[in-house]
């Protein structure tokens, strides 16, 4: 009887573990991503490598570099490090901090919940890996 119970438990555990899995965020730690922010109406190309993420938006004529701090596999913070290009003279606070939580993943994209030190609340946006 004990042997049958162990066999049943071993066959049930993988199924129950699959339903409780977290998103596969590790594959999105580095790369180039297209982020279409429908709320702001802006498309941003984000290139994440090592401890930095560089974001560029042609419509805003803005290129900024952020320092990445990973809290865990799916949560990270971006702190403004350097303005590379800002033709429209958009005012960005020097202490700008963006909090990102990856909430879901697919083969080549992820959904993130974004909040920042200059906005109230958070919103969802999709990022597609392009490189």
N, C-alpha and C positions, 0 to 999 in steps of 0.2 A: 504493500500500500504506500509506504514512504517513497519507494522508487517511482511509482506512478505519479505521485504528487510532485516530485522534483521534475520529472519529464514534462508534466503539464505546465509547471511554472516556467521552465526554460523555453517552452514554445510560446507562451503568452508574453513574456518580458520583451522580446524584440518588437512585437506589435505595439505594445503600450509605450515603449520607448520612442518609436517612430512618430507617434502622435504628439509627443512632448518635445520634439526637437526644435532647437533654435535655428534661425536662418543661417545659411552658409555664408558668413560675412568675410571670412578670411581671404577668399579669392578676389575681394574688392579693395583690399588694403592698398594696392598700387595699381596704376594704370591711368588711362585717359578716359574721361566720361563726358557725355553730353547730358546736361541737366536743363530740361525745359520747364521753367517755372511759370506755369499758367496763371498763377495768382498775380505775379508781377509783370507778366508778359515779356519775359527775358529768357534768352537761351544763353547758357554759360558753358564753356568748355573748362573742365577742371582736370588738371594733371597732378596726380598724387604720386610722389616718389620720396621714399625715406621719411624724413621728418617735416617735409613741406608739401603744401598743396598750392598750386598756382591756378588762379581762376581768371579767365578772360571772357569778356563780353563785347562783341563788335557793336551791338546796338547802343551800349552804354559808353563805348570807347574807354573801357576800364580794364586794367590788368593789375591784379593784386596777389601778393604771396602771403600765405598763412602758415603758421607753425601748427603741426598736428600733435595732439596729445590723446593717445588711445586709452580709454578707461577699461575697456574689455574688447572682445572680438567684434562687437556690433555698435559700440558707442565711442564717439570721439568728439573732441573740441578743437575748433579752429580759432587761433588768435592772430589778429592782423599783425604781420611782420614787416611788410614793405609794400608801398604803392609803386608799381613799375610804370604804369601809364594811366593818366586820368585827364583826357582831353576835355571832358565835360565838367571838370572841376567838382565832382561829386564829393560832398563832405562825408568822410568816414572817420568816426572817432578812433583815436589811437589805441584805445582800450577795447576795440570791437572784439567780441567773442561770439562765435556761432557754435551751438550745440547740435550734434547730429546723432540720431538713433536710427540704425538700419532696422526696419520692421519686417521686411520681407525680401526674398531674393528669388531670381529665376536664373536661367543659364547665362544671360548676358546683361542683366539689369538688377537694380534693387530699388526698393521704395524706402525713402527716409523721412523721418519726422524732424523738422528743423525749427529751432528757436534761437533767439539771439539776445544779446544784452541791450539791443535798441528797439526790440519789438515786444508787443504783448502777445502771449499765447504762442502756439506752434501751428505748423501746417505740414501737409504731406506733399512730397514731390518725387518724381521718378528720375533715376539716373541710369543711363544706358552706357555700357562699356564699349568704347569705340576703338580701343587699342590695348 
